[in-house]
């Protein structure tokens, strides 16, 4: 896997991933009373954190996007 996620993109993905992961458990928002919304938020957060850690986003590959310098 060739890295295609740059530093700024990684930091933003990590921050958003942490927010999505924690939101259902700490926010108290009515949206997260549904198990489906909680599951979607947690899964999306984990994906964001994983793509940040691996420096690789499969969707970027599909669309030919690269935010890192080689």
N, C-alpha and C positions, 0 to 999 in steps of 0.2 A: 504494500500500500504506500503510494507516494503521498506525502503530506500535502493537503490542499487547504488547510485552515491556518490563517495567520495569527499573530500574537493578540492583536486587538480583538479579533473574532473569537479567539479562545477565551479571553477574559470575559467578554460579554456572554458567551455560551455558558461558562461556568457560573456566573452570577445569576443568569436566568434559570439555569438548571437547579441551583440551590433554592431559589425563590419558589419554583414550581414544585420542588420536592417537599418543602416545608409548609407551603401555603395551606394545604388541607388540614394540617394538624395544629397550626398556631393562629390562623387568621380568624377563625370563628365565622367565616362567611357562610351565608345560607346556601350558596351554590354547592358547597362541599358536603352537605347533608346526604347527598346522593352518593352511593358507592361508585357509580359509573364515573362521575366527575372527579372523584378522588383518585380512582385508578388511572384515568387519562392524565391527570396532572402529575402523578408520581412517575408513570411510564415516560412521559415527555421530559420530565426533569432528569431521569436517569439517562435517557438518550442524549440530552444536551451535555451532561457531565461526561459521558463516555466519549462523545465526539470531540469534546474539548481535550480530554486526556490523550486520545489517540492521534490528535492533529489531523484527523481524516473524517470527511463527511461524504457518505455515499451519494447523497442528493446533489452535492456540488459536482461530483464526477458525472452524473447524468446530464447536468446542465452545462458542463464545461466551465465551471466557476473555480477560481483559485484566488484565495486572499493572502497566501503566503508568498514570500520571495524565495526563489531557488538559487 
